[in-house]
Amino acid sequence: MRTITHWIGGKPVSGSSTRTGPVWNPATGEQQAEVVLAGAEDLDAAVRTAQAAFERWSQSSLSQRSKILFAFRELVNARTQELAEVIADEHGKVVSDARGEVQRGLEVVEFACGIPTLLKGGYSDQVSTGVDVFSFRQPLGVCAGITPFNFPIMVPMWMHPVAIACGNTFVLKPSERDPSASLLVAELWAEAGLPEGVFNVVQGDKEAVDALLDHPGVAAVSFVGSTPIAKYIHRRGTANGKRVQALGGAKNHAIVLPDAPIDYASDHLVAAAFGSAGERCMAISAAVAVGSAADELVAAVSDKARAVKVGPGRDPDSEMGPVVTRAARDRIVGLIGTGEQQGARLTVDGRGLSVPGHENGFFVGPTVIDDVTTEMDVYREEIFGPVLSVVRADSVDDAIALINSNPYGNGTAVFTSSGEAARRFQRGVNVGMIGINVPIPVPMAYYSFGGWKDSLFGDKHIHGPEGVSFYTRAKVVTSRWPHVEAASGATYHFPTAN
């Protein structure tokens, strides 16, 4: 059985803990590896290593950092297929989707390559006679990332390239469900010339998470995951004096107006709901069909859902793979059944799907549930599977009110041919990321990613300009260089500009 270890101080490390966890192949249902699960002692070793590396890395030149980031970018780009295959084997998503994940992570690396410009300060000359004021930003210290299983490359790359470019060192705690990709990324950082100890990977579960949140050597924590855990991370981390950004769950709605092209909208809804088996924090899980659009939309989406090719991630013909674990499959199947029991109508039922040659895999087929109401479990809960719930509304204003009454505010979309309706929607919804005829509005890396309400805890979104702000803190310097022979001119009243 292959053992997946930590990466500390520029090399693989087994650590002192004897605890391990299984790593499954979701397509076959078989265990393919075991991952070591860190204890507090292992976590402490990683943080201390990162602290020691910070002393030199924080003093490195912007030119040195940029060169390493450019080299890292080239290595990731050259190894995209290998990274995608590692993701597919442990997560289950199809290889083509995994390649897209790597590409979106690369965009953040490319953004971070411009760190000399991003860290430019400000300067004000002669604010008072002989006095100048200037500002600049400095790194925090050891930063940590706690990341989810659904994007084992992209989500960590929302964090560590920006943190490292800003002069911090980094400890990554990836999901124990698909941990191998992070070790390959660590190897690429080392090959790019990153000094030992600047980037570290600690495998683990809640024990490792709590050790990170409590460790006095950790200055900042970035997290992406479910809302209950995001609340916990934010509360415990800030109580220990850390800067925390914790991105939580989602219930992303897409409203379809009667003037929308149904063929176009249904194509994009199916892709957004069932891509990566619905295991995306930006997946559309609730379609709000407005007025006369409802029946035609449900029929079109249902036909296209039945046509999705479900199979193992390594099969180039597969459009959708399995979900990540047996427990995830069973939870999704249970929620589909609950929806039916509570009065919703299944137009496409993905339960009981069997893929020839992979009968023991963790597969759930695309599922469409019509006549869903806001009281039902399939609407209230974040299913995180290939399930699209259809809710009906009478008007665009009713649809906006429905979205705003939901506790989540991560992403949303509108399909329409009306500029007036789109503008009313984008101004009226209390959601952080909005798509107009774009179902998954993930911002480019030079913007920042983040939701509102129960989808974000902390005041900073992730990557982009707000990422640079999160991983640095400002200094403002007021300076004067008087002539040696000049009198002091000091007074005891509060200083003002003259």
N, C-alpha and C positions, 0 to 999 in steps of 0.2 A: 504494500500500500504506500503510495507516494505521500510524503509529508511536506506540508507547506509551512514555512518558517517566517520569522521576522526578518527585517533588514535594519540593522543598527550600525552606525559608524562605517558605512560603506561596504558592508558584507552581510551575507545571511547569518542569522544567529538563531539557535534553537531556544534559548532562554532557559529559565530555571523551572518554569511551571510544567507539570506533567499532564495537565488537562488538554484534551483535544476535542475537536468537533468534526462531524462528517461533512464532506463536500460531495454533492450529488451530481450525476449527469442527468439533467431534467428530461432529456429525450428518451433515456432508457430506464430511468428509475433506479439505477445502480450507483452505489458509492464508488467514486473514482479517486478520492484522496482523503486525507485527514489534515486538518489545520491545527497548529498549536494555538492554545488560548492563553494569552498573557495573564500573569498575575501582577500585583502592584510592584513587585520587585523588578519584573521585566520592564514595566512602564517607566519606573524610576530610572533604570539604566538608559533608556532611550532619551528621556528628557535631559538627563545629565550630559549625555553625549551631545545633544542639540545645544545645550547651554554653552558647552565648551567651544563648539564650532561657531556659535554666534559671535564670540569675541573677535574673531578674524573676519567672518563673512560680513558682518555689519559695517566693517571698515573697508570692504572691497570697493573698488571704483565702479562707477556706473558702466564704464566701458567693459570691464571684466565680466560683470553680470550679463550684459547684453550679448557678449560673445558666447557665453555658455548657453544662454537661452536660445540663440540662433542655432547653435550646434544641437541642442536638445530637440528643437523643432524639426531639424532635418532628419534626425534619427527616428523620431516618432513617425514622421511622414514615410520614411523608407520601410518601417516595420508595421504599417497600418494593417496589412492582411494578417500578419501573425497575431497582433493584438486583438483583431476582430475574432479570430478563431478561438483564442483563449476565452474571450467573453462568451461566445456562442456555446462553448463546451460546458461552462459553469453556470451561466445565467439562463441559457436556453434560447435567446433571441436569434433570429436568422443572421447569417454572416453579413449580408448586405446592410441590414439595420445597424449591426455593430460597427461596420466601417463608417457609417454616418455619425455614430456616437464619437468615434475617434476624431473625425473631422471637426465636429463642433468643439471638442476639447482642444484641438490644435488651434482653433481660432483664438482661444484665450491665451495660448502660448504666444501666438503672433502679436496679440495686443500687448502682452507683457514685454515683448522684445523692444517695445518703444519706451521702456522705463526712463531713459534719460529725459525725455520730454514730459512724461507723466509726473515726474518728481520735481519739475521746475518750480521754484519758489517765487515769491513776490518781493519787490524792492520799491521803496518810496524814498526819494532823495529830498533832503532839506525839509523835513517835516517841521523842524524848528531850526533856529539859527545854529548851523554846525551839527545838526543831529539828523541821522538817517535811521530808517526802520526797514528791516527785511525779515522774511519768514522762510522756513524750510521745514520739510517733514523727515522724520527719522523712524527706523523700524522699532517694533515693540519688543522683540525677543523671540522666545520659542512660541510658535503658533501651532495649533492642533486642528486637524480635520477629522470629523466623524461622519462617514459617508454611507449611503444606502446601497443595496444590492442591485438596483435597477439600472444604474449607469456606473459600472465600476471603473471606467476610464474618464468619462466626461465630467461627472460631478467632482471627483477629486481635482481635476484640472481646472475647475472653476476656482479652486483655492490655492494649491501649492505653487503654480507658476507665478501668480501675482505676489503671494507672500514672500517667496524666495527672491523675486526681482526687487522687492522693496528692501531687502537686506535682512529679512528674518530667517530663522531656521524653522524646520517643519517636522511634526510627527503626525503621520496619517494612521488612523484606525479605520481600515475599510470594513465592509461587511464580511462576516465570517462565512457567508453563503457562497461568495465567488471571490476569493482572496488572491488568486494567482496573478491577475492583471497588474495589481499594485507592485508586486515584486519585479515584474518585467519593466515597469516604468522606472523603478529604482535603479535597475541595471542601466537603463538608457541615460538617466541623470548622471550616473557614474561615468559612463562612456563619454558623455558630453563634457566632462571635466569638472563637474560640481565637487567641491571639496567634501571629504568624508564627514559625516555627521550633520550636514545641512539638510538632507532629506532622509527621513527614517520611516519605516513601516512597522507598526505593532499590530499583530493579529489578535483578535480577542472578542469578547462579548461584554456584558454589562460590567463585569469586574474591571476590565481595562478602561471602559468609559468612565466609570466612577473615579478611578485612579487619575485619569487625565483631568477631570473636573476639579479634583481636590488638590492636585499637585501645585505647590507654590511656585514652581519653576515655569509653569505654563501661563503665558500672558493673554492669549486670546484663543477662542474656540469657534470654529465654524461647523455647522451641522446641517444636514439635509435628511429628512425622514418624516415620520408620522407626527401629527399634531400633539398627541399626548407625550411623546418622547421629546419633542421640541420644547414643550412647556417645562418638562423636567430638566432638560439640558440648560435652558436659559435661567431657570430659577436657581439651580445648584451652582452653575458656573458664575453667575453674577454675585451670588452670596459669598463666593470665594474671591471676589474682587477681579474677576476676569472680564475682558471684553468678549461679548457673545453675540453671534448672529445665528439664529436657529430657524431654518425654513421648515415649515410643517406641511400638513397634508393638503388635499385639494378635492374639490368636487366641481370640475370644470364644465360649464354649460356652453352650448352653442345654440343660438336661436336662429331659426330659419323662417324668414318672412315670406308671405305669399308671392312677392315679386322676385324671389330668388330663383335662379336656374336650378331645378330640382336635380337634374343629372349631375351637374357640377357639385352641388352641395352634398348629395348622397355619396359621391365618390370620395370626397374629402372627409366626410363624417366617418365612413367605414375605415379609411386609413388611420384617422385620428383615434378612433375607438379601439381598433383591433391590432394596430401596429405594436410590436413588442408585447403581444398578448395583453395589451391594456396596462402594462406595468410601467407606466410613465406618470410622473407627477403632473405633466401637462396634457395627458390623454383627455379626450372628450368622453365623459361618462354619462352626461345628461344632454339630450337634444330637446330643445323647447320648440315645438312646432306651433307656429302662430296661425290661427284662423284656418283658412282653406288649404294651407300647405300641408296639413297633418296627414291625411290619408295617403296622398301621393308620395309624400316623403317616407312614410313607414313602409309602403310597398317597395319603393326603390331601394331603401337601405336593407330591407330584409332579403331581397333578391341578391344584392351584392354581398351580403354577409354569408349567404349560403355558398357563394362561389369562391370564398377565400381558401387558398391552398394551405392546409395546416400540416406541418411535418417537422422533422428534426432541423435544428438550426444549421447544420452542416450541409443539408440538401439544398442545392441551388434553386430547386423548383419551389421550395417552401416560401410562403409569404408571411406566415405566422408560426412561431414555435410554441413549446410548452411554457407553463408557468414555472416558477423557480423551484418550488418544493411540493411534496405531497400535501403538506399541511396547507399551503396556499391554495392548491387545487380544491381540497375538501372544503375550505372556507368559502371559496367562490361558488362552488356547486350548492352549498347550503344556502347562500344568500339568494341564488336564483330560485331555489325551491320556496324560500320564504316569500319572495315577491309574488310568486304564483299563488301561494296560500292567502296572501293579503289582498288579492283581487286584481293584480296586474295580468296582462295577457301576453303570453309568450308567442311571438311570431317566428322566432328562430331560437331553438333550444340547443345549446352546445354541450349539455350534460351527456355523459356516456360516450363521448367521442373516442374511438379507437383507431390509432394510426398503425397500419400494417407493418409488422416488423418492430414496432415500438409500443407494444400493447401495455407495457408497464410504465410508460412515460407519464409525465405529469401534464396531460393535455386536457384543456377545456376548449370547446369550439366557440366561435363567435356566437353571441347571444343578443337578441333584440327583444326588449320588453316594452310593450305599449301600454298606454293608459296608466302610467305610474303617477302616483300622487306624492306630495311632499311629506306625508306621514309614514310612508312605507320605508322599510329598512334598506331596500335597494337604492332608494334616493338619499336617505340620511347618511349612510355609511360610505366610506371610501372603499370601494370593492377591490380596486387594484387588480383587475382582471378583464378579460375580453367581453364585457357586458355593457351594452348601450341601453339606457333607460330613456324612453320618450315621454315627455310631459307636455301636455297641451295647454296653450294659453290663447286668450281672445285677441290680444293686441300687443304691440311692441312695448307699451308702457307696463302692461301686466307682466310681460317677460322680464323686463328690467327689475320690477318690484320683486319678482320671484328670485332672481339672482341675488339681489341685495338682501333678501331675508335669509339667505344661506350663510352659515357661519364662516365658510371658507371664502377667500378672495384671491386665488392664485392666478388662474387664467380664464379667459372667456373669449367667445367669438360670435360674430353675427354674419349671416349670409343674406345679402340683399342687393338689389340694383338701385336702391335709393340712397343718395348721398345725405339727404336730410335725416333719414332714419338711422343711418350709420353714425352720423355726428351726434344725434340725440343719445344713441347707445353708448358711444365712447365717453361722453361727458357724464352720463347718468349712472353707469354701473360702478359699484365700489369694489373694483378689482384691479390688481396691480399690472397685469399684462393682458392686452386686448388685441384681438385679431379681427380685421374686416375682410371677409372672404378668405381668411387665413385661419385654419382651425387650430394650429399649434403655434401660437405667437411667441416662440422663444427668441428673445432679443439677440442681436449680434453681440460679439464680445466687447465692443466699444460702447455698448449700453450696459445696464446692470439688470440682473435677474432677481425678481422677488415679488411676492404677493402682498396682500393686505389681510387684515382681520386675523383669523386663526391659521393663516398660511405663513405668517412671519412673526417671530419674536425677536426683538432688538430693533435698532433704528437704521440699520444699514442693509441694503440689498447686496447681492453677491456678484463678484467679478466686475469688470468695467471700472468706471471712475469711482463708484462707491466702494469697490473692492480695494482700490489703492488707499482710499481714505480709511477703511477699516483696519488695514494692516500697517498703518503708520500713525504717528501723532505729530502735532505741529509744535514748532518753536518760533517765537517771535523775538527778534533781537533789536534793541534800541541802542544805537552807538553814537559816541561823540569822540573826536580826536582833537582836543584843544591844543593851542600853541603852548609850549612849555612855559613861556614867560607870562602867559595870560593869568589874570586873577581867577580865583575859583568861581566867583559869582554864585556860590551856593546860597540857597535860602531855605527857610523852614516851612514855607507854605507848600501846598500840593502842586507838583510840577504841571505846567501848562506850556503850550507852544507859543513861541514868540518869534 
